[in-house]
Amino acid sequence: MRTQKFAAVIVFALLLGACASGRFGPKDSNKVPDGPRTLKELSVRERAALLSRASVWQAVDTASLDLKAGPPLPANMRIGDDVSCEFVFPKKALTGNTPKFNCEVRPDDVVKVKYGPKNGEVFAEVAASRLFWALGFRADRMYPAKVTCRDCPADPFAASKTDWKRGKPDNLGTHVFDPAAIERDLPGTAIEVKDFEGWAWPELDKIDTRGAGATRAQVDALKLLAVFIQHSDSKPEQQEIVCPPGSTKKDARGTESCGNPLLVVKDLGTTFGKATALNNSKMDLSDWDGSKVWKDADRCIGDLPRSFTGSLENPRISEAGRKFLSDRLAMLSDAQLRDLFTVAQVARRGDTVDEWVRVFKRKRAEIAQARCN
């Protein structure tokens, strides 16, 4: 039995190492596709050129935003408090350990549903994505909902992952999942290379912060925001380089490029807790209260230990980046903060909204009071 446990630990460590092996970005040796290339199969050099001029932030009127309602959607994409949808058996097995499944809310409109009262990501991702939106940083949009799943297995995550090879299950019915959260991707086309998905946080330092890309203040503010919410599962596939609608263009050979590449955070589920090696602290008030913003306040080094899958570790923050984030956090009113944690349903985690607001404001003050040399 001891030997089996040891072997399991070794296998687990190897798997985690494999996940983290690309945490600094794609290898220069990645094969270049033949012929004209689309945004989803560029060369490493072409991707690097787009990354160098990517933006991470957009100006928003933070004080006017309704954090309870969240980012507005077109009428045909809106998510209500009660959602009815039909289970979609995936074309390939889902990955990860968070309970989720695909569901069709309208014809040709399939969304990802995260669910379960013990699933911290249901709560954390709503709060974190709303905070990113309110501050002007880009993340996929999450909406809390009570989900009624038709033609659905009792355990849709197992059917979509561990039991996927068995095919679509026969014993289907109507099942209700509450709490749940529904994801809406930001519109656009992913910019990728062969055998590498997303972007790694160290690649932020490759942005031309004195030219066409995001400024140093914006880049460092994004890193500090990740520390603030303790975003530990920062593997590259949790992020995406996106070309927004209308920005794709082609050269004379037909290879695609992008006029306005954006850096988007796709998954903020492992947040509002404490960064751990195994990413197992999510929407945990005690853990978040006990975590620090600064590992070294005098040198402005953020306190974010790298997890086995993470790509961001204890970032050094410039004074411009500290002030940029501090100024934007200060724009959030007490009423907006209460709305943020109300819509995240923290009461279902056994905490009060006021407790979460108190910790938020204390951490915000840590950033405001620091000075970076």
Residue frames relative to the residue before (quaternion, step in Angstrom):
aa qw qx qy qz dx dy dz
M 1.0000 0.0000 0.0000 0.0000 0.00 0.00 0.00
R 0.6523 0.5156 -0.3175 0.4559 3.60 0.97 -0.88
T 0.6340 0.5355 -0.3208 0.4565 3.56 1.05 -0.82
Q 0.6469 0.5221 -0.3146 0.4582 3.55 1.01 -0.86
K 0.6518 0.5127 -0.3157 0.4611 3.57 0.96 -0.84
F 0.6461 0.5212 -0.3200 0.4566 3.56 1.00 -0.86
A 0.6512 0.5179 -0.3088 0.4609 3.55 0.99 -0.89
A 0.6397 0.5297 -0.3250 0.4524 3.56 1.00 -0.82
V 0.6402 0.5228 -0.3212 0.4622 3.58 1.02 -0.82
I 0.6464 0.5219 -0.3169 0.4576 3.58 0.98 -0.88
V 0.6550 0.5075 -0.3082 0.4674 3.58 0.92 -0.94
F 0.6470 0.5265 -0.3145 0.4530 3.54 0.96 -0.91
A 0.6609 0.5120 -0.3012 0.4587 3.56 0.96 -0.92
L 0.6463 0.5168 -0.3192 0.4618 3.57 1.01 -0.81
L 0.6444 0.5189 -0.3197 0.4618 3.55 1.01 -0.82
L 0.6619 0.4956 -0.3056 0.4722 3.53 0.97 -0.86
G 0.6310 0.5317 -0.3317 0.4573 3.56 1.03 -0.77
A 0.6348 0.5266 -0.3255 0.4622 3.54 1.04 -0.77
C 0.6344 0.5318 -0.3295 0.4541 3.55 1.02 -0.82
A 0.7520 0.4160 -0.2143 0.4642 3.56 0.96 -0.90
S 0.4745 0.7230 -0.4241 0.2689 3.60 1.24 -0.32
G 0.7353 0.3768 -0.2347 0.5121 3.61 1.12 -0.54
R 0.3135 0.8091 -0.4670 0.1704 3.56 1.17 0.38
F 0.6792 0.4618 -0.3064 0.4813 3.61 1.22 -0.19
G 0.6992 -0.4302 0.2714 0.5023 3.59 1.26 0.11
P 0.6802 -0.4919 0.3409 0.4233 3.60 -1.26 0.13
K 0.5226 -0.6294 0.4778 0.3200 3.56 -1.21 0.56
D 0.5589 -0.6127 0.4448 0.3383 3.56 -1.10 0.71
S 0.6445 0.5497 -0.3122 0.4301 3.57 1.22 -0.53
N 0.3962 0.7201 -0.4876 0.2944 3.61 1.24 -0.06
K 0.5231 -0.6745 0.4293 0.2951 3.56 -0.87 1.01
V 0.3467 -0.7133 0.5729 0.2072 3.55 -1.07 0.86
P 0.4336 -0.7053 0.4879 0.2765 3.63 -0.67 1.02
D 0.5035 -0.6485 0.4827 0.3047 3.56 -1.13 0.67
G 0.8188 0.2891 -0.1909 0.4578 3.55 -1.25 0.50
P 0.7524 -0.3385 0.2747 0.4938 3.59 -1.28 -0.23
R 0.2361 -0.8050 0.5364 0.0924 3.56 -0.93 0.91
T 0.3664 -0.6989 0.5701 0.2287 3.53 -1.13 0.73
L 0.6961 -0.4643 0.3402 0.4292 3.57 -1.28 0.19
K 0.6890 0.4876 -0.2833 0.4552 3.60 1.12 -0.55
E 0.7781 0.2236 -0.1584 0.5652 3.60 1.25 0.01
L 0.1700 0.8067 -0.5381 0.1753 3.55 0.77 1.09
S 0.5520 -0.5394 0.4868 0.4092 3.55 -1.31 0.04
V 0.6487 -0.5078 0.3848 0.4163 3.57 -1.25 0.35
R 0.6489 0.5215 -0.3185 0.4534 3.58 1.00 -0.81
E 0.6577 0.5022 -0.3156 0.4644 3.60 0.95 -0.83
R 0.6355 0.5170 -0.3238 0.4733 3.56 1.01 -0.80
A 0.6505 0.5277 -0.3160 0.4456 3.59 0.94 -0.90
A 0.6365 0.5316 -0.3292 0.4517 3.57 1.02 -0.76
L 0.6663 0.4792 -0.3008 0.4858 3.58 1.02 -0.78
L 0.6297 0.5387 -0.3325 0.4503 3.57 1.00 -0.83
S 0.6440 0.5629 -0.3307 0.3988 3.59 0.93 -0.86
R 0.7723 0.2847 -0.1815 0.5382 3.60 1.13 -0.49
A 0.3484 0.7500 -0.4895 0.2767 3.57 1.17 0.54
S 0.3176 -0.7145 0.5876 0.2081 3.55 -1.24 0.51
V 0.2439 -0.7769 0.5659 0.1294 3.57 -1.18 0.60
W 0.7870 0.2568 -0.0955 0.5527 3.58 1.23 -0.39
Q 0.0723 -0.7641 0.6375 0.0676 3.54 -1.26 0.54
A 0.5495 -0.6279 0.4392 0.3328 3.56 -1.05 0.73
V 0.0371 0.7793 -0.6237 0.0477 3.58 -0.93 0.94
D 0.4462 -0.6507 0.5384 0.2959 3.54 -1.26 0.45
T 0.2377 -0.8419 0.4681 0.1251 3.54 0.41 1.31
A 0.6939 0.5189 -0.2931 0.4042 3.57 0.77 -1.03
S 0.6990 0.4820 -0.2746 0.4513 3.61 1.13 -0.53
L 0.5662 0.6589 -0.3722 0.3268 3.61 1.20 -0.35
D 0.3546 -0.7056 0.5796 0.2009 3.54 -1.16 0.77
L 0.2203 -0.8255 0.5066 0.1154 3.58 -0.11 1.28
K 0.5939 0.5557 -0.3773 0.4428 3.58 1.17 -0.38
A 0.6906 0.4544 -0.2730 0.4920 3.60 0.97 -0.82
G 0.3174 -0.7825 0.4806 0.2368 3.55 1.06 -0.76
P 0.7521 -0.3714 0.2667 0.4745 3.57 -1.29 -0.05
P 0.4335 -0.7069 0.4871 0.2742 3.62 -0.79 0.94
L 0.1924 -0.7717 0.6004 0.0836 3.54 -1.15 0.75
P 0.5930 -0.5244 0.4484 0.4151 3.59 -1.22 0.35
A 0.6760 -0.5277 0.3302 0.3945 3.57 -1.14 0.63
N 0.7212 0.4560 -0.2593 0.4525 3.60 0.94 -0.83
M 0.7073 0.4166 -0.2682 0.5042 3.60 1.27 0.09
R 0.4414 0.7364 -0.4403 0.2626 3.57 1.24 -0.11
I 0.2539 -0.7474 0.6010 0.1254 3.51 -1.19 0.73
G 0.2375 -0.7905 0.5517 0.1199 3.58 -0.69 1.09
D 0.6977 -0.4499 0.3420 0.4402 3.55 -1.30 -0.01
D 0.7558 0.2092 -0.1220 0.6083 3.57 1.18 -0.66
V 0.0334 -0.8147 0.5775 -0.0401 3.55 -0.64 1.15
S 0.1377 -0.7579 0.6331 0.0765 3.55 -1.01 0.91
C 0.0943 0.8024 -0.5788 0.1112 3.57 -0.83 0.97
E 0.4147 -0.6970 0.5297 0.2482 3.56 -1.32 0.24
F 0.5235 -0.6626 0.4449 0.2984 3.56 -0.82 1.04
V 0.1513 -0.7724 0.6133 0.0664 3.55 -1.02 0.93
F 0.3071 -0.7391 0.5706 0.1839 3.56 -0.66 1.12
P 0.4074 -0.7652 0.4359 0.2420 3.63 -0.53 1.13
K 0.5691 -0.6059 0.4409 0.3386 3.57 -1.22 0.57
K 0.7648 0.0553 -0.0747 0.6375 3.56 1.26 -0.42
A 0.6598 -0.5449 0.3412 0.3891 3.54 -1.16 0.59
L 0.4695 -0.6540 0.5128 0.2980 3.55 -1.04 0.80
T 0.3156 -0.7424 0.5627 0.1805 3.55 -1.21 0.55
G 0.6525 0.5272 -0.3774 0.3924 3.56 -1.31 0.04
N 0.4546 -0.6952 0.5005 0.2439 3.52 -1.36 0.13
T 0.5421 0.6226 -0.3990 0.3991 3.57 1.27 0.08
P 0.4782 -0.6779 0.4682 0.3041 3.63 -0.74 0.96
K 0.2339 0.7513 -0.5762 0.2210 3.56 -0.67 1.15
F 0.0017 0.7763 -0.6300 -0.0216 3.53 -1.34 0.26
N 0.4648 -0.6549 0.5188 0.2931 3.54 -1.31 0.29
C 0.0044 -0.8077 0.5875 -0.0495 3.54 -0.96 0.86
E 0.3393 -0.7445 0.5434 0.1880 3.58 -0.99 0.87
V 0.2090 -0.8088 0.5416 0.0940 3.56 -0.48 1.23
R 0.7601 0.0352 -0.0170 0.6486 3.56 1.26 -0.55
P 0.6733 -0.4663 0.3383 0.4634 3.63 -1.14 0.28
D 0.8513 0.0422 -0.0885 0.5154 3.56 -0.83 1.11
D 0.6185 0.4894 -0.3591 0.4990 3.59 1.17 0.54
V 0.0454 0.8179 -0.5632 0.1086 3.55 0.07 1.39
V 0.1014 -0.8009 0.5898 0.0195 3.56 -0.84 1.03
K 0.4202 -0.6549 0.5531 0.2976 3.52 -1.32 0.31
V 0.1551 -0.7851 0.5974 0.0526 3.54 -0.91 1.02
K 0.1319 -0.7389 0.6549 0.0880 3.57 -0.89 0.96
Y 0.0102 -0.8433 0.5338 -0.0621 3.58 -0.84 0.89
G 0.6144 0.5952 -0.4218 0.3007 3.51 -1.40 0.19
P 0.4717 -0.6999 0.4591 0.2773 3.62 -0.83 0.97
K 0.6996 0.4360 -0.2701 0.4975 3.60 1.17 -0.48
N 0.5556 0.6019 -0.3761 0.4331 3.56 1.30 -0.02
G 0.3093 -0.8020 0.4834 0.1655 3.58 -0.13 1.29
E 0.5928 0.5980 -0.3693 0.3933 3.58 1.13 -0.55
V 0.5486 0.6126 -0.3967 0.4079 3.59 1.14 -0.55
F 0.7377 0.3957 -0.2087 0.5057 3.56 1.01 -0.83
A 0.6860 0.5192 -0.2913 0.4183 3.58 0.85 -1.02
E 0.6940 0.4942 -0.3018 0.4279 3.58 0.88 -0.88
V 0.5905 0.5371 -0.3711 0.4745 3.58 1.12 -0.52
A 0.6878 0.4841 -0.2897 0.4568 3.58 0.82 -0.99
A 0.7088 0.4758 -0.2796 0.4394 3.60 0.79 -0.99
S 0.6712 0.4901 -0.3126 0.4599 3.59 0.91 -0.85
R 0.6291 0.5161 -0.3368 0.4737 3.62 1.07 -0.68
L 0.6448 0.5158 -0.3252 0.4608 3.58 1.02 -0.77
F 0.6259 0.5275 -0.3368 0.4654 3.60 0.94 -0.83
W 0.6641 0.5134 -0.2971 0.4551 3.55 0.88 -0.99
A 0.6855 0.5045 -0.2903 0.4373 3.58 0.87 -0.95
L 0.7203 0.4332 -0.2443 0.4835 3.58 1.14 -0.61
G 0.5934 -0.6078 0.3488 0.3960 3.59 1.28 -0.14
F 0.5619 0.5695 -0.4022 0.4452 3.58 1.27 0.18
R 0.4585 -0.7373 0.4450 0.2195 3.56 -1.08 0.73
A 0.1448 0.7523 -0.6302 0.1264 3.53 -0.94 1.01
D 0.5854 -0.5407 0.4462 0.4072 3.56 -1.21 0.39
R 0.4543 -0.7211 0.4723 0.2248 3.55 -1.09 0.79
M 0.1298 -0.7999 0.5850 0.0338 3.57 -0.95 0.95
Y 0.0972 -0.8002 0.5919 0.0032 3.55 -0.99 0.97
P 0.3679 -0.7279 0.5287 0.2352 3.60 -0.72 1.01
A 0.1027 0.7975 -0.5860 0.0999 3.58 -1.02 0.75
K 0.3748 -0.6218 0.6239 0.2892 3.48 -1.39 0.30
V 0.1422 -0.8405 0.5224 0.0218 3.57 -0.46 1.23
T 0.1436 -0.7527 0.6390 0.0670 3.54 -0.87 1.06
C 0.1398 -0.8218 0.5521 0.0168 3.54 -0.46 1.29
R 0.2086 -0.7901 0.5691 0.0920 3.57 -0.65 1.17
D 0.8192 0.1365 -0.1419 0.5386 3.58 -1.24 0.61
C 0.4042 0.7476 -0.3878 0.3570 3.48 1.11 0.93
P 0.4268 -0.6655 0.5328 0.3019 3.62 -1.01 0.68
A 0.6131 -0.5601 0.3973 0.3906 3.57 -1.15 0.49
D 0.7596 0.1946 -0.1160 0.6096 3.58 1.16 -0.65
P 0.1431 -0.8484 0.5029 0.0828 3.61 0.28 1.22
F 0.6131 0.5472 -0.3662 0.4365 3.60 1.10 -0.54
A 0.6473 0.5029 -0.3220 0.4738 3.58 0.93 -0.83
A 0.6569 0.5108 -0.3119 0.4585 3.58 0.96 -0.86
S 0.7172 0.4522 -0.2398 0.4730 3.58 1.11 -0.71
K 0.7705 0.3158 -0.1750 0.5254 3.59 1.24 -0.29
T 0.8252 0.2631 -0.1578 0.4743 3.58 0.01 -1.27
D 0.7574 0.3421 -0.1933 0.5214 3.61 1.05 -0.73
W 0.3245 0.8010 -0.4665 0.1885 3.57 1.27 0.13
K 0.6457 0.5482 -0.3292 0.4173 3.60 0.96 -0.82
R 0.6030 0.5666 -0.3575 0.4330 3.59 1.19 -0.39
G 0.5168 -0.6348 0.4223 0.3893 3.57 1.22 -0.28
K 0.7168 -0.4328 0.3098 0.4506 3.53 -1.29 0.13
P 0.4546 -0.7109 0.4614 0.2740 3.61 -0.74 1.00
D 0.4662 -0.6923 0.4907 0.2503 3.54 -1.24 0.60
N 0.6966 0.4786 -0.2730 0.4594 3.56 1.02 -0.82
L 0.1517 0.8225 -0.5221 0.1672 3.54 0.28 1.32
G 0.0563 0.7867 -0.6130 0.0466 3.54 -1.20 0.52
T 0.5857 -0.5303 0.4501 0.4162 3.53 -1.26 -0.46
H 0.0108 0.8055 -0.5892 0.0634 3.54 -0.72 1.11
V 0.2824 -0.7616 0.5674 0.1351 3.53 -1.07 0.87
F 0.1102 -0.7890 0.6038 0.0284 3.54 -0.94 0.99
D 0.2110 0.7544 -0.5788 0.2268 3.52 -0.54 1.25
P 0.4752 -0.2479 -0.8268 0.1709 1.58 -1.29 2.15
A 0.0299 -0.7640 0.6440 0.0262 3.51 -1.34 0.40
A 0.1550 -0.7634 0.6170 0.1123 3.55 -1.29 0.31
I 0.2408 -0.7806 0.5689 0.0953 3.55 -0.97 0.96
E 0.3076 -0.7794 0.5284 0.1370 3.52 -0.89 1.02
R 0.0740 -0.7478 0.6582 0.0462 3.51 -1.15 0.81
D 0.3522 -0.7429 0.5320 0.2026 3.59 -0.60 1.15
L 0.5040 -0.5765 0.5316 0.3620 3.52 -1.24 0.43
P 0.5104 -0.6646 0.4379 0.3257 3.62 -0.91 0.78
G 0.5033 0.6415 -0.4831 0.3191 3.54 -1.14 0.65
T 0.4856 -0.6460 0.5151 0.2856 3.54 -1.38 0.01
A 0.4452 -0.6902 0.5019 0.2711 3.57 -0.90 0.93
I 0.2615 -0.7327 0.6111 0.1462 3.55 -1.09 0.84
E 0.1075 0.8281 -0.5288 0.1520 3.58 -0.42 1.24
V 0.2451 -0.7045 0.6314 0.2119 3.52 -1.41 0.10
K 0.6707 -0.4970 0.3564 0.4198 3.56 -1.25 0.31
D 0.8622 0.1115 -0.1215 0.4789 3.55 -1.03 0.96
F 0.7353 0.2980 -0.2648 0.5481 3.60 1.13 0.50
E 0.1222 -0.8049 0.5806 0.0106 3.52 -0.84 1.08
G 0.8247 0.2632 -0.1858 0.4647 3.56 -0.99 0.84
W 0.3906 -0.6725 0.5452 0.3129 3.55 -1.17 -0.69
A 0.3875 -0.7129 0.5427 0.2170 3.54 -1.17 0.70
W 0.5910 -0.6178 0.3840 0.3487 3.58 -0.99 0.78
P 0.6109 0.5312 -0.3866 0.4418 3.69 0.96 -0.53
E 0.5898 0.5888 -0.3691 0.4114 3.60 1.17 -0.48
L 0.4803 0.6571 -0.4498 0.3677 3.60 1.20 -0.21
D 0.6415 0.5376 -0.3210 0.4433 3.56 1.13 -0.62
K 0.6116 0.5400 -0.3526 0.4583 3.61 1.27 -0.08
I 0.4813 0.6513 -0.4449 0.3825 3.58 1.27 -0.02
D 0.4251 -0.6797 0.5384 0.2595 3.55 -1.02 0.83
T 0.1235 -0.8559 0.5005 0.0420 3.56 0.23 1.30
R 0.6875 0.4323 -0.2917 0.5053 3.60 1.26 -0.09
G 0.7155 0.4123 -0.2415 0.5096 3.54 1.30 0.09
A 0.8654 -0.1141 0.1038 0.4768 3.52 -0.78 -1.12
G 0.6582 0.5407 -0.3174 0.4168 3.60 1.18 -0.37
A 0.7561 -0.3275 0.2873 0.4883 3.53 -1.34 -0.29
T 0.5188 -0.6253 0.4766 0.3356 3.58 -1.17 0.50
R 0.6427 -0.5060 0.3975 0.4157 3.57 -1.27 0.34
A 0.6228 0.5430 -0.3479 0.4430 3.60 0.97 -0.75
Q 0.6788 0.4893 -0.2923 0.4631 3.60 0.91 -0.89
V 0.6507 0.5161 -0.3155 0.4591 3.59 0.96 -0.85
D 0.7055 0.4510 -0.2741 0.4730 3.58 0.83 -0.95
A 0.5997 0.5462 -0.3619 0.4593 3.59 1.12 -0.58
L 0.6313 0.5217 -0.3321 0.4681 3.59 1.03 -0.73
K 0.6414 0.5087 -0.3237 0.4743 3.59 0.97 -0.81
L 0.6772 0.4914 -0.2948 0.4616 3.57 0.92 -0.89
L 0.6072 0.5387 -0.3527 0.4656 3.58 1.08 -0.63
A 0.6214 0.5307 -0.3364 0.4681 3.59 1.05 -0.75
V 0.6354 0.5032 -0.3219 0.4894 3.58 1.07 -0.74
F 0.6341 0.5679 -0.3232 0.4135 3.56 0.89 -0.98
I 0.7722 0.3162 -0.1788 0.5213 3.61 0.88 -0.91
Q 0.3932 -0.7428 0.4553 0.2938 3.61 1.34 0.04
H 0.1431 0.7990 -0.5544 0.1837 3.55 0.77 1.17
S 0.0287 -0.8691 0.4936 -0.0134 3.58 0.08 1.27
D 0.6804 0.4504 -0.3078 0.4894 3.63 1.06 -0.54
S 0.1734 0.8430 -0.4775 0.1770 3.53 0.59 1.24
K 0.2048 0.7843 -0.5559 0.1845 3.59 1.01 0.73
P 0.6879 -0.5427 0.2837 0.3895 3.59 -1.08 0.70
E 0.6820 0.5049 -0.3151 0.4251 3.61 0.92 -0.79
Q 0.5623 0.5714 -0.3954 0.4483 3.59 1.28 0.02
Q 0.7077 0.3516 -0.2321 0.5672 3.57 1.34 -0.09
E 0.1222 -0.7932 0.5932 0.0637 3.57 -1.26 0.29
I 0.3017 -0.6743 0.6360 0.2230 3.54 -1.18 0.69
V 0.0795 -0.8325 0.5479 -0.0201 3.57 -0.58 1.16
C 0.2254 -0.7186 0.6403 0.1508 3.52 -1.12 0.78
P 0.3535 -0.7694 0.4853 0.2178 3.62 -0.42 1.15
P 0.6711 -0.4959 0.3549 0.4215 3.58 -1.20 0.42
G 0.8026 0.2828 -0.2216 0.4762 3.54 -0.98 0.90
S 0.6601 0.5261 -0.3093 0.4379 3.62 1.26 -0.11
T 0.5268 0.6327 -0.4184 0.3836 3.60 1.25 -0.10
K 0.0339 0.7846 -0.6184 0.0291 3.55 -1.01 0.84
K 0.3074 -0.7519 0.5581 0.1695 3.57 -1.26 0.40
D 0.3909 -0.6882 0.5494 0.2680 3.55 -1.19 0.61
A 0.7646 -0.3848 0.2490 0.4532 3.58 -1.30 -0.05
R 0.6867 0.4732 -0.2792 0.4760 3.60 1.14 -0.59
G 0.5752 -0.6090 0.3728 0.3991 3.57 1.26 -0.24
T 0.4866 0.6478 -0.4474 0.3788 3.58 1.25 0.08
E 0.4062 -0.7456 0.4835 0.2130 3.55 -0.86 1.01
S 0.0466 -0.7485 0.6603 0.0390 3.51 -1.30 0.56
C 0.3495 -0.7370 0.5426 0.2005 3.57 -1.27 0.03
G 0.4093 -0.7419 0.4861 0.2141 3.54 -0.87 0.97
N 0.8145 0.1219 -0.0277 0.5666 3.58 1.11 -0.60
P 0.0310 -0.8396 0.5422 0.0131 3.63 0.46 1.12
L 0.1695 -0.7881 0.5893 0.0538 3.55 -1.02 0.92
L 0.2846 -0.7215 0.5980 0.2023 3.58 -1.14 0.60
V 0.0717 -0.8125 0.5771 -0.0411 3.53 -0.68 1.23
V 0.2946 -0.7088 0.6069 0.2062 3.57 -1.11 0.70
K 0.2994 -0.8139 0.4810 0.1286 3.57 -0.55 1.21
D 0.8183 0.1221 -0.0174 0.5614 3.58 0.96 -0.80
L 0.0211 -0.8091 0.5852 -0.0500 3.55 -0.57 1.24
G 0.2729 0.8174 -0.4733 0.1827 3.57 1.15 0.58
T 0.7223 0.3889 -0.2435 0.5175 3.58 1.04 -0.70
T 0.4234 0.6794 -0.4644 0.3787 3.52 0.48 1.28
F 0.7885 0.3181 -0.2523 0.4620 3.54 -1.39 0.14
G 0.6004 0.4544 -0.4028 0.5203 3.52 0.95 1.05
K 0.5855 -0.5134 0.4390 0.4483 3.54 -0.83 -1.07
A 0.4890 -0.6626 0.4768 0.3074 3.58 -0.87 0.94
T 0.0253 0.7918 -0.6071 0.0622 3.56 -0.78 1.09
A 0.6673 -0.5133 0.3574 0.4043 3.56 -1.23 0.42
L 0.7747 0.3496 -0.1671 0.4997 3.58 1.01 -0.83
N 0.4398 -0.7267 0.4456 0.2826 3.61 1.21 0.27
N 0.4395 0.7330 -0.4220 0.3025 3.58 0.99 0.78
S 0.6116 0.4966 -0.3785 0.4858 3.59 1.15 0.54
K 0.1397 0.8027 -0.5520 0.1773 3.55 -0.37 1.31
M 0.8357 -0.0694 -0.0069 0.5448 3.57 -0.76 1.08
D 0.3800 0.6948 -0.4893 0.3653 3.52 0.85 1.14
L 0.3551 -0.7850 0.4656 0.2020 3.57 -0.22 1.28
S 0.6539 0.5156 -0.3251 0.4483 3.59 0.89 -0.85
D 0.6680 0.4916 -0.3018 0.4701 3.58 0.94 -0.87
W 0.6742 0.4924 -0.3078 0.4563 3.58 0.90 -0.89
D 0.6287 0.5324 -0.3238 0.4653 3.56 1.04 -0.79
G 0.7206 0.4585 -0.2457 0.4584 3.57 1.02 -0.80
S 0.6025 0.5557 -0.3693 0.4380 3.60 1.20 -0.29
K 0.3610 -0.7364 0.5355 0.2015 3.55 -1.20 0.56
V 0.4901 -0.6175 0.5177 0.3323 3.54 -1.27 0.39
W 0.8079 0.2443 -0.0937 0.5281 3.57 0.90 -0.99
K 0.3157 -0.6988 0.6117 0.1942 3.53 -1.01 0.88
D 0.7566 0.0201 0.0081 0.6535 3.54 1.16 -0.78
A 0.2567 -0.8185 0.4953 0.1374 3.58 -0.05 1.30
D 0.6327 0.5506 -0.3427 0.4232 3.59 1.01 -0.73
R 0.7559 0.3316 -0.1850 0.5334 3.59 1.06 -0.75
C 0.3771 -0.7564 0.4517 0.2858 3.59 1.34 0.02
I 0.3082 0.6990 -0.5630 0.3152 3.53 0.71 1.18
G 0.3824 -0.7533 0.4921 0.2101 3.55 -0.60 1.15
D 0.3917 -0.7160 0.5321 0.2255 3.56 -1.13 0.68
L 0.3435 0.7079 -0.5421 0.2948 3.56 -0.01 1.33
P 0.1904 -0.7961 0.5645 0.1067 3.62 0.06 1.24
R 0.4558 -0.6937 0.4838 0.2774 3.57 -0.99 0.81
S 0.3605 -0.7092 0.5649 0.2190 3.54 -0.95 0.91
F 0.7053 -0.4380 0.3280 0.4508 3.58 -1.28 0.11
T 0.7545 0.3609 -0.2035 0.5089 3.59 1.06 -0.70
G 0.5518 0.6757 -0.3713 0.3180 3.58 1.22 -0.31
S 0.2584 -0.7522 0.5831 0.1656 3.54 -1.32 0.36
L 0.6758 0.4269 -0.2869 0.5279 3.60 1.29 0.05
E 0.0539 0.8089 -0.5789 0.0875 3.55 -0.83 1.02
N 0.8560 -0.1928 0.1121 0.4664 3.54 -0.82 1.12
P 0.0289 0.8567 -0.5147 0.0182 3.62 0.66 1.06
R 0.4024 -0.6616 0.5771 0.2595 3.54 -1.20 0.65
I 0.1773 -0.8123 0.5535 0.0480 3.58 -0.75 1.10
S 0.3925 -0.7061 0.5401 0.2358 3.56 -0.95 0.88
E 0.6303 -0.5208 0.4068 0.4074 3.56 -1.25 0.33
A 0.6243 0.5370 -0.3413 0.4532 3.57 1.05 -0.74
G 0.6703 0.4931 -0.2964 0.4688 3.59 0.99 -0.81
R 0.6239 0.5305 -0.3382 0.4637 3.59 1.00 -0.81
K 0.7014 0.4714 -0.2771 0.4572 3.56 0.80 -1.02
F 0.6115 0.5602 -0.3532 0.4331 3.59 1.01 -0.79
L 0.7064 0.4300 -0.2748 0.4905 3.60 0.82 -0.94
S 0.6335 0.5477 -0.3415 0.4267 3.59 0.92 -0.85
D 0.6588 0.5148 -0.3130 0.4505 3.57 0.91 -0.87
R 0.6987 0.4654 -0.2790 0.4663 3.57 0.96 -0.76
L 0.6114 0.5262 -0.3492 0.4769 3.58 1.06 -0.63
A 0.6430 0.5453 -0.3172 0.4342 3.56 1.05 -0.76
M 0.5951 0.5847 -0.3586 0.4188 3.60 1.20 -0.43
L 0.6062 0.5692 -0.3568 0.4257 3.61 1.19 -0.39
S 0.3323 -0.7567 0.5351 0.1753 3.57 -0.73 1.09
D 0.6566 -0.4830 0.3877 0.4305 3.57 -1.27 0.24
A 0.6348 0.5307 -0.3367 0.4495 3.59 1.01 -0.79
Q 0.6524 0.5026 -0.3188 0.4691 3.61 0.98 -0.78
L 0.6444 0.5108 -0.3285 0.4646 3.58 0.99 -0.76
R 0.6346 0.5069 -0.3361 0.4768 3.59 1.00 -0.73
D 0.6339 0.5173 -0.3300 0.4707 3.58 1.01 -0.76
L 0.6190 0.5676 -0.3385 0.4243 3.59 1.00 -0.85
F 0.7642 0.3654 -0.2070 0.4895 3.56 0.78 -0.98
T 0.5562 0.5671 -0.3973 0.4596 3.58 1.23 -0.27
V 0.6981 0.4559 -0.2791 0.4764 3.59 0.84 -0.96
A 0.6356 0.5068 -0.3301 0.4797 3.59 1.20 -0.44
Q 0.3731 -0.7815 0.4383 0.2409 3.58 1.34 0.03
V 0.1278 0.8361 -0.5244 0.0980 3.57 0.94 0.86
A 0.5443 0.6188 -0.4051 0.3960 3.60 1.15 -0.45
R 0.6483 0.5113 -0.3162 0.4672 3.58 1.14 -0.61
R 0.6262 0.4754 -0.3397 0.5162 3.56 1.32 0.02
G 0.5935 -0.6086 0.3501 0.3936 3.57 1.28 0.10
D 0.6290 0.5168 -0.3340 0.4751 3.59 1.26 0.26
T 0.4297 -0.6651 0.5295 0.3044 3.55 -1.28 0.19
V 0.6143 -0.5419 0.4255 0.3847 3.54 -1.22 0.49
D 0.6460 0.5419 -0.3259 0.4275 3.58 0.94 -0.86
E 0.6246 0.5352 -0.3426 0.4539 3.60 1.05 -0.72
W 0.6673 0.4884 -0.3019 0.4743 3.58 0.93 -0.85
V 0.6350 0.5214 -0.3320 0.4634 3.60 0.98 -0.78
R 0.6321 0.5428 -0.3330 0.4414 3.58 0.97 -0.83
V 0.6876 0.4660 -0.2909 0.4748 3.60 0.84 -0.92
F 0.6041 0.5578 -0.3501 0.4487 3.58 1.02 -0.79
K 0.7071 0.4698 -0.2698 0.4544 3.58 0.79 -1.03
R 0.6220 0.5256 -0.3513 0.4619 3.59 1.06 -0.63
K 0.6745 0.4772 -0.2948 0.4800 3.58 0.93 -0.84
R 0.6043 0.5454 -0.3472 0.4657 3.56 1.07 -0.71
A 0.6514 0.5134 -0.3099 0.4649 3.58 1.03 -0.80
E 0.5900 0.5692 -0.3667 0.4399 3.60 1.07 -0.64
I 0.6686 0.4761 -0.2913 0.4914 3.56 1.02 -0.80
A 0.6739 0.5154 -0.3041 0.4333 3.57 0.90 -0.91
Q 0.7245 0.4642 -0.2474 0.4454 3.58 1.00 -0.79
A 0.5785 0.5960 -0.3767 0.4101 3.59 1.23 -0.32
R 0.1143 -0.7410 0.6524 0.1110 3.52 -1.35 0.32
C 0.2431 -0.8046 0.5307 0.1085 3.56 -0.69 1.10
N 0.3577 -0.7520 0.5214 0.1862 3.56 -0.77 1.08
